[in-house]
Amino acid sequence: MTQEEFKILFDKHFDSIRNYIYYRSGDEELATDIAQESFMKVWEKNLPYEEKPNKSLLYKIASDIFISKYRRDKVAQKYLAKLEPSVDKNSPEEQMQYEELKNKYELALSSLSEKQRTVFLMSRNEGLKYQEIADRLELSVKAVEKRMTHALSYLRNALGR
């Protein structure tokens, strides 16, 4: 792959790879680092330029790197999450209700399968349409719809709405 082809691949897919990892990790900095590392690995492999296989390989590499880092950093992430300062702009009762709802939501979100959570966050946080999600994850639109339906149903039940 030439430097120019690599630049095209990078420009075209960096944001989607970064967002994919961000939705899995919730950590924007980590997502950027993993996306960069994924592209470096593709560059080091010196593969011929082929759009679809290179894109699939990038997602696979990014996913593998994420899983490795997640396993290594699991304890540290739990510790850092406990250090998050609380902001008291509301009454103590409102703050408590907000924290309860936030904890319920985070717990429910983490209880979703990774596939459902990824589709849900791509739709809600990035505002992607089902077709765009299907294209990025190389799924059918029906599969995206099914994952989203299950995710929404589960979240509704978990949040008591």
N, C-alpha and C positions, 0 to 999 in steps of 0.2 A: 504494500500500500504506500503510495507516495505521500509526501507531506501535505500536498494539496487535497488529496482524497481524504486523508485523516482529518484535516481541518473541516471539510464538508461534513463528515460523519460527526465530528465533535459539535459543530454549530447546530446541526439538525437534531441531535439526540441528547445533548448534555442536560438540558432542563428537564426532559421527561425522565431520564435516569435518576437525576437528583430528586425529583418529586416522588418517584416511586420509592426510593429509600427513605425519604422524609416521612412518607405516610406509614411506612413500616416502623420507623424508629421514633418519630416525633422530635428529632434533633436535627435542626437545619444545618448546623456546622458539620456534624457527622455525615449527613447526607451529601454535602458538597465534597467532603474528603473522600468518601467512598466512590462517588461518581468520578472524581479526578483519578483515583487509583485504578478504577475499572478501565478508563481510557488509556492509562499508561500501560496496563497489562496487554491491552489489544495492540497498542503501538509496539510493544516489545516482542509480541508474537510475529510481527511482520507478515500478517495475513494478506492475501489478495483482497482488493476492495470489492465487496459484494454487499449491497445495501441490507437486505433482509437477514442473511446469516450473521453479519457483523452486529446488527441491532440486537438480535436474539442472544448472541454471545455476550454483548454488553450487559443485558439484563441478568443473564446467568452469572456472570462474574460479579456483578454488583450484589446480587442476592447472596452468593457464597461469601463474599467479603463481609457483608452485613452480619450473617449468621456467625461467622468466626469472631467478629468484634463483639457481638452481642453476648456470646458465651463467655468471653474473657472479661467483659465489663459489667456483667449482670449485678454483681454485688456493689460496685462503685455507683452505678446508676440509681440503685435503691437508696443508697446513702445520700447522694446529692439531691434526690427528690425530697427527702425529709428536711433539707436545709433551706428550702424555698421560703422566703419571708412572706408573712401575710400582711395585707393592706387593710386597715380598718377605716374605710370611708363611710361605711354604712353602720347602722345600729348593730349591736352584738347579735341580736336575733336574726336580722337580715343576713349578716355575715355567716352565721351558723347555717342558715337555710341554703345560702349560696354554696358553702363548702360541702354540705351534704349532697346537694344536687350535682355539684362538680365531681365529687368522689363517686357517686352513683354512675354518672355518665362515663367517667374514665374507667371504672371497673367494668361496666357494660361493654364499652368499646374494646377493652383488652380481652374480654371474654368471647368476642366474635372470632370466627376463624380468620386466619391471616388473609385469605382470599376475599372474604366478605368485607373485612376492615379496609383493605386496600381499595376495593371498588367504592365503598362508602366515602372514604376520605378523598379519593380522586374526584368524585361527583360533588361532594359538599364543599371541600376546601378549595379545589381548583376550578370548580364550576364546569367540569367537562361533561359533555353529552355522552350517552351510553355508547354511541358509535365510536367516539374518540377514545373512550376507555377500552373498548373492544380492540381497536386498532393498536393501542399502546401495549396491551397485555396479550395480544394475539389470541383473542377469544371471539366467540360469536356474540352478537348483541343479546341473544336469548340467555346465554350464560351470565352476562353482565346483569341483565334484568333479574334473573333468578337470584343471584348473589345479593343484589340490592334489596329485593323484596324480603329475603330472609333477614338481612341486616336491619332493615327498618322495623320489621315485625319484632325482632328480638329487642331492639332498643326501646320500642314503644312499651313492651311488656316489662322490661327491666326498669324503666323510669316511671312506670305506673301511670301511663297516659293513655 
